[in-house]
Amino acid sequence: MIRYFPAMLAFWLAVFSCAASAEDFYAGKQITFIVGAGPGGGYDLQARVVARHLGKHIPGNPIVVAQNMPGAGSMKAANYVYQVAPKDGTALGVIVESAALEQALGNTAAQYDAAKFTYVGRVATSNNVFMQWHTSKVQSIADSQRIESTLAGTGPGSIAETIPRLFNAIIGTKLKLVSGYPASTEGMLAMERGEVEGASSSWAAVSVTKQNLLREKKIRIILQTQPERHPELPDAPTITEYGNTPEDRQVTALYASGSGVGRSLIGPPDVPADRLKVLREAFNAMVKDPDFVADIKKVNVELDPLPGERVQELITRTLAVPASVRERAKVAFGR
């Protein structure tokens, strides 16, 4: 028995060393959040609240900073997190909720495998809304089936462009995209300046930053992307209410499923399991922290958390979409 003792001692020392390493790793470190949208929108607001609070729940209390990386409808940030960002647990991202769907539909800009991201947790579901300026002749989806109107586009992988293209294909709307705006904030400003007639953004951001336009009825919400109508938007239809065939309705339901993924915090592939465990536990503790909840309420953004393991399940289901639905969606987009 004595002759085995050194080996046993080495084994247990290694076990304890690994256990301690995850606890000690973050001391003196900085965690960078890559935000796949510009400043001021729903993604940015929520990411910055998380950045202010997550560190104190991680052993070692690392500094957490948010860095905006808009472009290609959040695909730029998604590709960066997947391909370039450090895989040691010091880089995380907040990207568009349709990232897995874009991969499933063969978007060539999606240079990642969404199943291999590490999912830390979801801050909130996501409800994107499409609106028209009050002077536009289009004030409803029915109007847009008869009258052409211009809409600010924020990149090929963004909800701002995928939903209008989908609706043009399956129900014959005449939404004309004007691409090139880096994020929803710029798209909204373009609408206010008269460059386009409509724009899109998250309801969380619009309800906070555009209260004056809502109050003065300068904008009209004509569509929302979550599966059921938001309690604050009872008169705006959801995308699941449209589709001329059962297969078309499956496609719109598939796009609405991104609402469940929502504003999720992700990491690159191959983050060490012990560090991912630390990050997930910190996230789960943070969303119950009264200071965090108060901060979220202060900036008027939504809180509907979900553990990282559950977000992973949602991604798996999205990637397992039936081939017939995937092909119908590809035909709709001409892919």
C-alpha positions in Angstrom: 0.0 0.0 0.0 2.9 2.4 0.9 4.4 2.1 -2.6 1.1 3.4 -4.1 1.0 6.4 -1.8 3.1 8.8 -4.0 1.0 8.1 -7.0 -2.2 8.6 -5.0 -0.9 11.8 -3.5 0.1 13.1 -7.0 -3.4 12.2 -8.2 -5.2 14.1 -5.5 -2.9 17.0 -5.6 -3.7 17.3 -9.4 -7.4 17.1 -8.6 -7.3 19.8 -6.0 -5.0 21.9 -8.2 -7.6 21.8 -11.1 -10.4 22.6 -8.7 -8.5 25.6 -7.4 -7.3 26.8 -10.8 -10.9 27.7 -11.9 -11.5 29.6 -8.7 -8.2 31.5 -8.8 -7.9 32.0 -12.6 -9.9 35.2 -12.7 -8.1 37.1 -10.0 -6.5 40.2 -11.6 -8.0 39.3 -15.1 -10.3 41.3 -17.4 -13.2 39.8 -19.2 -14.2 41.4 -22.5 -17.8 41.4 -23.7 -18.0 41.7 -27.5 -21.4 43.3 -28.3 -22.5 42.6 -31.8 -24.4 45.9 -32.1 -23.8 49.6 -31.8 -24.2 51.7 -28.7 -27.6 52.6 -27.4 -29.7 49.6 -28.5 -31.2 46.8 -26.5 -28.2 44.5 -26.9 -25.8 47.2 -25.8 -27.9 48.4 -22.8 -28.3 44.8 -21.4 -24.7 43.9 -22.1 -23.4 46.9 -20.1 -25.7 46.2 -17.2 -24.3 42.6 -17.1 -20.7 44.0 -17.4 -21.3 46.2 -14.3 -22.4 43.2 -12.1 -21.1 39.9 -13.4 -17.5 40.3 -12.1 -18.5 40.5 -8.4 -20.0 37.1 -8.6 -16.9 35.5 -10.1 -14.2 34.3 -7.7 -11.3 36.8 -8.0 -13.7 39.7 -9.0 -12.3 40.3 -12.5 -13.0 43.6 -14.3 -15.6 43.2 -17.0 -15.7 45.7 -20.0 -18.1 45.9 -23.0 -16.7 46.5 -26.5 -19.0 47.2 -29.4 -18.4 45.3 -32.7 -21.3 46.0 -35.0 -21.3 44.8 -38.6 -23.0 42.3 -40.9 -26.1 42.0 -38.7 -23.9 40.8 -35.7 -22.1 38.2 -37.9 -18.9 40.1 -37.5 -19.0 39.7 -33.7 -20.1 36.1 -33.9 -17.3 35.2 -36.2 -14.8 37.0 -34.0 -15.9 35.3 -30.8 -15.8 31.9 -32.6 -12.5 32.2 -34.5 -10.4 34.9 -32.8 -11.4 35.6 -29.2 -9.3 33.9 -26.5 -10.8 30.5 -25.4 -9.7 30.8 -21.8 -12.9 32.3 -20.4 -11.8 35.9 -20.7 -13.9 36.7 -23.8 -17.6 36.5 -24.1 -20.1 37.9 -26.6 -23.7 39.1 -27.0 -24.8 38.5 -30.6 -28.0 38.4 -32.6 -30.5 35.7 -31.5 -30.9 34.4 -35.1 -27.2 33.3 -35.3 -28.0 29.6 -35.1 -30.9 30.0 -37.6 -28.6 31.8 -40.1 -26.2 28.9 -39.9 -29.1 26.4 -40.5 -30.2 28.3 -43.6 -26.7 28.4 -45.1 -25.8 32.1 -44.6 -22.3 32.2 -45.9 -21.5 35.1 -43.5 -21.9 32.6 -40.6 -18.4 31.3 -40.3 -19.1 29.4 -37.1 -20.9 26.3 -35.7 -23.5 27.7 -33.2 -23.6 24.3 -31.4 -20.0 24.7 -30.4 -20.3 28.1 -28.8 -20.4 28.0 -25.0 -23.6 29.4 -23.6 -23.3 31.1 -20.2 -27.0 32.3 -19.8 -29.8 34.4 -21.2 -30.6 37.8 -19.8 -34.0 38.2 -21.6 -36.1 37.0 -24.5 -36.0 39.2 -27.5 -38.8 40.9 -29.3 -37.8 42.9 -32.3 -40.3 45.3 -33.8 -40.8 46.9 -37.2 -42.2 50.4 -37.4 -43.2 53.0 -40.0 -42.8 56.7 -39.7 -46.1 58.5 -39.4 -45.9 60.2 -42.8 -45.5 56.8 -44.6 -48.4 55.5 -46.7 -47.7 52.1 -45.2 -49.1 51.8 -41.7 -49.7 48.1 -41.5 -48.5 44.8 -43.1 -51.7 44.8 -45.2 -50.6 48.2 -46.6 -47.1 46.9 -47.3 -48.7 44.2 -49.5 -50.0 47.0 -51.8 -47.6 49.8 -51.4 -43.8 49.9 -51.5 -42.0 51.4 -48.6 -38.3 51.8 -47.7 -36.8 50.2 -44.6 -33.4 50.6 -43.0 -31.2 47.5 -43.2 -28.4 46.7 -40.8 -26.7 43.7 -42.4 -27.5 40.4 -44.2 -27.7 38.3 -41.0 -29.8 40.9 -39.0 -33.4 40.6 -38.1 -33.8 44.0 -39.8 -33.2 42.3 -43.1 -34.2 38.7 -42.8 -37.8 39.3 -41.7 -38.6 41.8 -44.5 -37.0 39.4 -47.1 -39.0 36.5 -45.7 -42.3 38.5 -45.8 -41.6 39.7 -49.3 -41.2 36.1 -50.4 -44.1 34.4 -48.6 -46.9 37.0 -48.3 -45.9 39.5 -51.0 -45.0 42.5 -49.0 -43.2 45.3 -50.8 -40.6 46.2 -48.2 -37.6 47.7 -49.9 -34.5 47.4 -47.9 -31.9 50.2 -47.8 -28.8 48.5 -46.5 -25.6 49.9 -45.1 -26.7 51.1 -41.6 -24.3 49.7 -39.0 -27.0 49.1 -36.3 -30.6 49.8 -35.3 -29.7 53.1 -33.7 -28.5 54.5 -37.0 -31.5 52.9 -38.8 -33.9 54.7 -36.5 -32.2 58.0 -37.0 -32.4 57.5 -40.8 -36.1 57.0 -40.4 -36.5 60.2 -38.3 -34.4 62.1 -40.9 -36.6 60.9 -43.7 -33.9 58.8 -45.5 -36.2 55.7 -45.1 -39.9 55.3 -44.2 -39.4 52.5 -41.6 -36.9 50.8 -39.3 -36.6 48.1 -36.8 -35.2 47.7 -33.3 -35.8 45.7 -30.1 -39.0 46.6 -28.3 -36.8 46.9 -25.1 -34.8 49.7 -26.7 -37.7 51.5 -28.5 -39.9 51.5 -25.3 -37.1 53.2 -23.4 -35.3 55.5 -25.9 -38.2 56.4 -28.2 -41.0 57.1 -25.7 -41.5 60.6 -27.1 -42.1 59.2 -30.6 -44.5 56.6 -29.3 -46.3 59.3 -27.2 -46.6 61.7 -30.1 -47.6 58.9 -32.5 -44.7 59.6 -34.8 -44.1 55.8 -35.2 -46.4 52.9 -35.7 -45.4 49.4 -34.8 -46.6 47.1 -37.6 -45.0 43.8 -36.7 -43.3 42.0 -33.8 -41.1 38.9 -33.9 -41.9 37.0 -30.7 -44.4 34.0 -31.0 -47.2 35.8 -29.2 -48.2 39.5 -29.0 -46.4 41.4 -26.2 -48.7 42.7 -23.5 -47.6 46.2 -24.3 -48.2 45.8 -28.0 -51.7 44.2 -28.3 -52.4 45.8 -31.7 -49.2 44.8 -33.4 -49.3 41.3 -35.1 -46.5 38.8 -34.7 -44.7 37.1 -37.5 -46.4 33.7 -36.5 -49.7 35.2 -37.7 -48.6 35.1 -41.3 -48.0 32.4 -43.9 -50.2 31.2 -46.8 -49.4 27.5 -46.3 -48.7 25.2 -43.3 -45.1 25.1 -44.4 -44.9 28.9 -44.6 -46.2 29.1 -41.1 -43.6 26.7 -39.9 -41.0 29.0 -41.4 -42.3 32.0 -39.6 -42.6 30.0 -36.3 -39.0 29.0 -36.8 -37.9 32.7 -37.0 -40.0 33.5 -33.9 -38.1 30.8 -32.0 -35.1 33.1 -31.9 -37.0 35.1 -29.3 -36.3 32.3 -26.8 -32.5 32.5 -27.4 -32.8 36.3 -27.0 -30.1 38.3 -25.3 -27.7 35.4 -24.4 -24.2 35.6 -23.2 -21.9 33.2 -25.2 -18.3 32.2 -25.2 -16.0 30.7 -27.9 -15.7 27.0 -28.4 -13.6 24.9 -26.0 -13.7 27.2 -22.9 -12.4 24.9 -20.1 -15.3 23.1 -18.4 -14.3 24.3 -15.0 -14.2 28.0 -16.0 -17.5 27.7 -17.9 -19.0 26.2 -14.7 -17.7 29.3 -12.7 -19.2 31.7 -15.4 -22.5 29.9 -15.4 -22.8 29.9 -11.6 -21.8 33.6 -11.5 -24.5 34.4 -14.1 -27.2 32.5 -12.3 -26.2 34.3 -9.0 -26.1 37.7 -10.8 -29.7 37.5 -12.2 -31.0 37.0 -8.6 -28.9 39.8 -7.2 -31.2 42.7 -6.0 -28.6 45.3 -7.2 -28.5 43.8 -10.7 -32.3 43.6 -10.8 -32.6 47.2 -9.7 -30.0 48.3 -12.3 -31.9 46.5 -15.1 -35.1 48.3 -14.0 -33.4 51.6 -13.9 -32.5 51.4 -17.6 -35.9 49.9 -18.4 -34.7 46.8 -20.2 -36.2 43.4 -19.8 -35.1 40.6 -17.5 -36.2 37.0 -18.3 -33.2 34.9 -17.5 -32.4 31.3 -18.5 -29.5 29.1 -17.5 -26.8 28.4 -20.2 -27.6 24.7 -20.3 -31.2 25.6 -21.4 -30.0 28.0 -24.0 -27.8 25.3 -25.4 -31.0 23.1 -25.8 -32.8 25.9 -27.7 -29.8 26.1 -30.1 -29.8 22.4 -30.6 -33.5 22.4 -31.5 -33.0 25.3 -34.0 -30.1 23.4 -35.7 -32.3 20.3 -35.9 -35.0 22.1 -38.0 -36.7 19.7 -40.5 -35.1 19.7 -43.9 -38.4 20.7 -45.6 -38.7 23.8 -43.5 -35.1 24.7 -44.1 -35.5 24.3 -47.8 -38.6 26.4 -47.9 -36.9 29.2 -46.0 -33.9 29.0 -48.4 -36.2 29.3 -51.4 -37.9 32.3 -49.8 -34.5 34.0 -49.6 -33.2 32.8 -52.9 -30.3 30.9 -51.3 
